[in-house]
């Protein structure tokens, strides 16, 4: 049975609308990296490394690409072989191996919504310990309420052939009233899981309050349509400055 890669369901998807959102996200993040001009990067939850295509890697001293999922890590290593000047990109499967290294930039794109509270706390501690004094932590998380949620669920069901994550009642409350119901206990301090697959019920409002308890948070932009409100966008990009 053929392995369905991350690329197949995102930036290489046969449907243009699915591809567009992912490609646009990568375009924005690349511009952001180029504007910050970091010498060292930690990408926390890299995925398959598509982001690093068309980046001028010669200007970056070292990039640590942390990806714990085995299939994704395999795709990452394969893709790095196709990227020019990628010898300063170091794929990593165990985050403990970075020890006391310091970074100018830590990226965490579409990852934290999949982690229970205890795992997110580990990430915030890592940012506090491993980010240089004037460094930046860039975070992207999905918007799962308002009209965009209806479009996302339509795409998941009819374009990606997935089962819907929401009941009709939940969808109605989220789309028309912004009421978010999280059945996955993302804010449970005693949750022992390390990964939550569904995006169902990700509460951006509670998440922002959580971030603010760890540092200063600045809104950067919505994606893929920077000038449209959050409820018409797929995700939001934020900067965290740990205290």
N, C-alpha and C positions, 0 to 999 in steps of 0.2 A: 504494500500500500504506500503510495507516494506521500512523503512528509509535506504537509502544508506549512510553508514558512511564514514568518511574520511579514515578509515583503508581499506575499500573495494576498494577505488580507488587509494590507495598508497601502503603502506607496506604489505598489505594483498591481493593485487590484484592477480587475478588468473594467470596473465602473469608474468613470471619470470623477464623479462626486466624492467617492471614497478616497481616490488617489489625491484629489486636490487638497483636502484638509491636511493630510500628512505631509505632502510636499511643501505646502505653504508654511506649515509649522517649522520644518527643517530650514526653509529659506530664511525665516525670521531669526531663528536661533543662530544660524551661521553669521548673519549680519551682527547680531548681538556679540558673538564671540570676537568677531573682527574689530568691533568698536572698543571692547574691553582690553584687547591685546594681552591676554594672559600668557605667561610663560609656562605655567603648569596647570593642568586640568585634571580633576577627578570627575568622571562621568559615572554616577551612581545608578546602575540599572541601564546600561548602555543599549541593550537590545542587540541588533545585528550590525551596528556600526555604520549604517547608511548616512548618518549625519555628517560623517567625516570625509565623505566624498566631496570634491571640489573646494575643500578648505585648504588654504596654503599652510600645510603642515610644517614647512621649513621654518616658519616664524614661531612655532611652538616648540619649547624645549622638550617637554614630556607630557604625555597624556595617559593616564591610568583609566582603563575601560573595565569597570567592574560589572560583571554579568553572572549571577549565580545559577541561572537556569541552564541545564545541560545542553538542550537542543539549541537554544539561542546562543550559548557560548560557542558551540561548534560552528554555527553560521557566522558568528562574529569573526572567529579566527580565519574562516574561509574568505570572508569579504575583505579582511585586512590585506590579504595577499594580492588583491586586485587594486588596492589604493596606492598611488604613487607616494613615495616619501613617508610611508606608514611605519617605518622601523622605529620611530619614537613613540608609537602607540603600543602600550603594553596591556594585553588582555589579562584580566584577573578574575578568578572564580571565588577567591576567599578574601574578603575585605580585611581580615586581620593582618594580611601581609603588607599593608601600607604603613603599619606601626606609627611612627611619629612624623611621617612625611607631611610637609605643608604645601598647600595649593593656593594659587591665585584665584581659581574659579572652581566651584563645585556645581555640577549640573545634576538635576534630579527631575527628569522629564517623564510625566505620566507613570509615576511609580508609587508615590505615597498614598494614592487612593486605594492601592492594592495591599497596603500593609496595615496590620493591626497596631494599636497604640504602642505596645511595647517595642515593636520594630521601628516605628517612627521615632520613638524616643532615642533609640540607638543612633539613628541617623542625625538627629539634632545634636547629640553628644559628639558625634564624629565631626560635624560642621564646626562646633565650638573648639574642638581640639586640633583639627587639621586644616583650618582655613587661616591663611595669613592675615595679619592685622587689617590690611586694607582690601582684603579679598571679597569676592561676591559669591553668594549662593543663589543660583537661579532655579526656581521650582515651577513646574507646570502641572496643573491638575485639571480634571474635566469639569465642565458645567453640566450638572444633571438635574436641572429644573427649568421651568418655563418652556416656551415653544420649541426650543432647540431639542429638548428631550423627546418630543414627539417625532421630530425628524431623525434623531439618533435611533430610536426604536424601530422606525420604519426601515431605516438602512440596515440595522442589525437583522431584522426578520426577512426582508425581501431582497436585499442586495448581498448580505453575507450569509443568508440561510441559517441564522441562529434562532434559538428559541428566545422569545421575548423575556426580559428580566422582570417586567412589571405586570401586575394585575391591572385590569381596566380601572379599578378604583384608585390604585396608587398613581397610575398615569394621569388620570383626571386631576387629582389633587396636586400633583407636582407641576403639571403643565399650566393649569389655570389659577392655582393659589400659591404656588411655590412651596408647598408642604412636602418636606423630604422625610421619608420613612426608611430608616436604616435597619434592616434585619440582620446585618452582618457584624454587628457589635464592634465597629471600628474604633470606638472610644472606650472599650472595656479594658481596664488595666490588667485584668487577670487572664486575658485571652492568650492561649499558648501557641496559636498558629503563627506561621511566618509569612503567609501569603493569602490574600483574599482575591480570588479571580474576578468575580462580577464587579462592575461599577455601580450596580444597583444601590441606590440610597446614599451615595457619597454626598455628604453634607458640607458644601463649600463654606457656609457661614460658621459652623462649628470649627471647621478646619482653620479658618482665618484667625479665630479667637485662640486656637491652640498655638499657631505660629507666633502670635503676638506675645505669648507667654515665654517664648524662647528667644525673641529678638525683635528687632525693628523690621517691619514688613512694608515694602513699597510695591504698589501695583505698577507693572510695566506695560502690558498690553493684553488685549483679547486676541484669540486666534481661531479661525484664519482671517477674520474681518476686523482689523484693528479699530475701525471707526464706527462699528456697530456695537450696541449694548451687549452685555454678557448673555442675556437670554436668547440672543441670536448667534452665539458663537459656540464653538466646540470646547474651548478650554481657556484658561487664564494663566498668564505668566507673571510670576512674582519674584521679587528679590528679598532674601532674608539676610539680615546682618546680625549674627548671633551676639548676645551680650557676653 
